[in-house]
């Protein structure tokens, strides 16, 4: 039986509180890429969950990027 890959077991949401916007943006891209990998490589019913995670990480990254740009203006 093939074991499904787990999403970052070290993920701790509280770590995000101490990150700068730029660091937070990088983390969002990192987690999005990880979810994207799982979405394209899994052959289970978990695929849709990973696809949704990709969308959510992308939306969060877009919001953070917009905030960074507004702050710089």
N, C-alpha and C positions, 0 to 999 in steps of 0.2 A: 504494500500500500504506500503510495507516494505521500509524503508529508508536505502540507502546504506551508509556504513561507509565512513567517509572522511579521507583522508591522513592527518596526523598531521597538524592541522590548525595553529599550532605555528611554523611551519618550516620557518626558515629564513636562507637563504644561506650565508648571510654575517657573521653569527655566526661562520661559519667554518673557517673564516680567522684568528680567534684568538685562535684556538685549536692547541694543540701539535699534532704531528702525532699519538701518542697513543690514545689521546682523539678523534681525527678524526676517527680513526679505530673503536673505540667503538661506535661512532655515526652511522657509516656506518652499523655496525652489528645490531644496534638497529632499524634503518630504514628498513633494509633488512628484519628483523624478522617481523616488522609491515606489510610490503607489502606482505610477505609470508602468514601471517594470513589472510589478506584480499583475497589473491589469492585462498586460500583453503576454504574460507567460503562464498564467494559471488556467487550468482547464476545468474549473469548478464553478459552482454557483456563487463563489466569492468574487468573481470577475466584476460583476456590476457594482459591488461595494467598493472595489478599488477604483473603478471608473468614477464613481461619485466622489471618492476622496480626491482624485486628481482635480475634478471640477472645483471642489471646495478649497483646496490649497491654492489653486489658480486664482480664484476670486479673492481670497485673502491677500495673496501677493499683489494683485492689481490694486486693491485698496491701500495697501502699505506703500506701493510705488507712487500712487497719486498723492498720498500724504507727504512723502519725501519731496516730491516735485512742488507741492504747494508751499512747503516749508522753505524751500530754496528760492522761491520766487520773491 
